Amino acid sequence: MIARYPTFFIAIALLAGCGGKPAATPVPPAGTTAAAPPTMSGVPEDTAPTIVFLGTSLTAGYGLPDPRLAYPALIQAKLDSAGLKFRAVNAGLSGETSAGALRRIDWVLDQGRIAVLMIETGANDGLRGQDPDSTRANIAAIIAKARALDPAPKIVLTGMEAMPNLGATFTRRFRGIFPDLARTTGAALVPFLLEGVAGVDSLNQADGIHPTPRGQQIVAATVWKVLAPLLARR
């Protein structure tokens, strides 16, 4: 899959720096002033069950002129069009690792009736060269905490790719995190969040990583293919 997205990985390598491991966080850190993402605290209380999108800057909508252009908001539009009474909640946080997502998952889960938890985390772990076993354990712990709720939400995992400069073994181990966890936990899987977007200049912002509004539409369509059948079965 790496060969299919050369521009995407070149952009990551340039941001990450040289050497065996990235020298700096390759996505904007939390607290950036650019296009603040919609947060859970900014969503009015509602009796509708929620679909919570736990994620990084890719979910938060970093760099977009309006956070309503990020794919969680586009999913809300699809829900409304389909007459599905769910509320999409964007819990994306730029620069977050899987360890950070695990640290705040209790707060995220304490936000009302959650029907579906979509987990988009681990990309920053891969960019930093973190041990895939550690990333896997963090995501597994997030899933376990969600499954402890009564009723437990459906879980959707989103796959990501690692940089090729960390070696073929690392890339293979990182890629395997998401399908392996989906198989062992019974979670639904979006194989690659940026399918059809990564490596396409016209669909990404100047950094080559974060989708443009049009790119976000494609991401929303990719997610919807997995999410819609889950909702139909509820």
C-alpha positions in Angstrom: 0.0 0.0 0.0 2.9 2.4 0.6 3.8 2.7 -3.0 0.3 3.9 -3.8 0.8 7.1 -1.7 4.3 8.4 -2.3 3.4 12.1 -1.9 1.7 11.4 1.4 4.7 9.7 2.9 7.2 12.2 1.4 5.2 15.0 3.1 5.3 13.1 6.4 9.0 12.5 6.1 9.7 16.2 5.5 7.7 17.2 8.5 9.2 14.5 10.7 12.8 15.2 10.0 15.6 12.8 9.2 16.8 9.8 11.1 15.4 6.5 12.2 12.6 8.1 14.2 10.8 11.4 13.6 12.4 14.3 15.4 9.2 16.3 16.0 5.5 15.8 16.2 4.5 15.7 12.6 0.9 17.0 13.2 0.0 20.3 14.8 0.0 20.1 18.6 -3.1 20.6 20.7 -3.9 24.2 21.4 -3.3 25.4 17.9 -5.3 28.5 17.0 -6.0 27.4 13.4 -9.6 26.2 12.7 -10.4 25.1 16.2 -12.3 21.8 16.0 -15.8 21.3 17.4 -15.4 19.8 20.8 -17.8 17.8 22.9 -18.2 20.7 25.3 -19.5 22.8 22.4 -22.3 20.3 21.5 -25.7 21.0 23.0 -27.1 18.3 25.3 -29.5 16.1 23.3 -31.5 13.0 24.0 -30.4 11.4 20.8 -27.8 8.6 21.1 -24.4 9.8 20.0 -21.7 8.6 17.5 -18.4 9.8 19.0 -15.4 10.3 16.8 -12.3 9.9 19.0 -9.4 11.0 16.8 -6.4 13.2 16.0 -6.1 16.3 13.8 -7.5 14.2 10.9 -10.8 14.0 12.7 -10.6 17.4 14.4 -10.5 19.1 11.0 -7.2 20.8 11.4 -6.6 23.6 8.9 -10.1 23.7 7.5 -11.7 27.2 7.3 -14.8 25.8 9.1 -14.9 22.8 11.5 -18.2 21.9 10.0 -16.3 20.8 6.9 -14.6 18.0 8.9 -15.9 14.5 8.2 -17.8 14.0 11.5 -20.0 17.0 10.7 -20.4 15.6 7.1 -21.5 12.3 8.7 -24.1 14.2 10.7 -25.5 15.5 7.4 -25.7 11.9 6.1 -27.5 10.8 9.2 -30.0 13.6 8.8 -30.6 12.8 5.2 -31.1 9.2 6.0 -33.6 10.0 8.8 -31.3 8.4 11.4 -31.7 10.0 14.8 -28.1 10.0 16.0 -25.9 13.0 17.0 -22.3 13.0 15.6 -19.8 14.3 18.2 -16.3 15.3 17.1 -13.8 14.4 19.8 -10.7 14.9 17.7 -7.6 16.4 19.2 -4.7 17.5 17.1 -1.3 15.9 17.9 -2.7 13.2 20.2 -1.2 9.8 20.5 -3.0 6.6 21.4 -1.7 7.0 25.0 -3.3 10.5 25.1 -6.5 9.0 23.8 -6.5 6.4 26.5 -5.9 9.1 29.2 -9.0 11.0 28.2 -11.3 8.1 27.1 -13.1 8.0 30.5 -14.1 11.7 30.0 -15.2 11.0 26.4 -17.3 8.1 27.5 -19.0 10.1 30.2 -20.9 12.2 27.7 -24.3 10.6 27.4 -25.8 7.7 25.5 -23.1 6.5 23.1 -24.3 4.2 20.3 -21.1 4.1 18.3 -17.5 4.9 19.2 -15.2 5.4 16.2 -11.5 5.2 17.2 -9.1 7.1 14.9 -5.8 7.0 16.8 -2.3 5.6 16.4 -1.2 7.7 13.4 0.9 9.9 15.6 2.4 6.9 17.3 3.5 5.6 13.9 5.0 8.9 12.8 7.0 8.9 16.0 8.2 5.4 15.6 6.5 4.2 18.8 6.5 0.4 19.4 3.4 -1.0 17.6 2.8 -3.3 20.6 2.3 -0.3 22.8 -0.1 1.3 20.3 -2.0 -1.9 20.1 -2.3 -2.2 23.9 -3.5 1.4 24.2 -6.2 0.9 21.6 -7.2 -2.4 23.1 -7.6 -0.7 26.5 -9.8 2.0 24.9 -12.0 -0.7 23.4 -12.2 -2.5 26.8 -13.3 0.7 28.6 -16.0 1.3 26.0 -17.2 -2.3 26.2 -17.5 -1.9 29.9 -20.4 0.5 29.4 -24.0 -0.7 29.8 -25.2 -0.7 27.1 -21.8 -1.0 25.3 -21.4 1.0 22.1 -20.5 -0.5 18.7 -16.8 0.0 18.0 -15.4 1.2 14.6 -11.6 1.2 14.1 -9.9 3.2 11.4 -6.6 1.9 9.9 -3.6 4.0 9.1 -0.2 3.6 7.5 3.3 4.1 8.9 6.2 5.9 7.3 8.4 3.7 5.1 11.6 5.2 6.5 11.0 3.2 9.7 11.6 0.0 7.8 9.4 -2.7 6.3 9.1 -4.7 9.5 7.8 -1.6 11.4 5.4 -0.8 8.6 4.0 -4.3 8.5 3.6 -4.5 12.3 1.9 -1.1 12.4 -0.4 -1.9 9.6 -1.4 -5.1 11.3 -2.6 -3.3 14.5 -6.0 -2.4 13.1 -7.2 -5.5 11.3 -5.9 -7.7 14.1 -7.7 -5.7 16.8 -10.9 -5.6 14.7 -10.7 -9.4 14.4 -10.0 -10.1 18.0 -12.5 -7.6 19.5 -15.2 -7.9 16.9 -15.0 -4.2 16.0 -15.9 -2.9 12.6 -13.0 -1.7 10.5 -12.3 1.1 8.1 -9.2 -0.4 6.5 -7.6 3.0 5.7 -9.1 6.3 6.7 -7.4 8.3 3.9 -8.3 5.8 1.1 -8.5 7.8 -2.1 -7.2 10.9 -0.5 -3.6 10.2 0.7 -1.1 11.2 -1.9 -3.5 13.2 -4.0 -2.3 16.8 -4.0 -5.6 18.4 -4.9 -7.3 16.6 -2.0 -4.8 17.7 0.7 -3.8 20.9 2.3 -0.3 22.4 1.7 1.2 20.1 4.4 0.3 17.1 2.2 -1.3 15.3 5.2 -4.6 17.0 6.2 -7.5 16.7 3.8 -9.1 19.7 2.1 -12.8 20.1 2.3 -13.2 17.9 -0.8 -10.8 15.4 0.7 -12.9 15.4 3.9 -16.0 14.5 1.8 -14.2 11.4 0.5 -13.1 10.5 4.0 -16.8 10.8 5.1 -17.9 8.6 2.3 -15.3 6.0 3.3 -16.4 6.0 6.9 -20.1 6.0 5.9 -19.7 2.7 4.0 -18.8 1.0 7.3 -20.9 3.1 9.7 -24.3 3.0 7.8 -24.7 -0.9 8.0 -23.9 -0.8 11.7 -26.7 1.8 12.3 -29.1 -0.1 10.1 -28.6 -3.2 12.3 -29.4 -1.4 15.6 
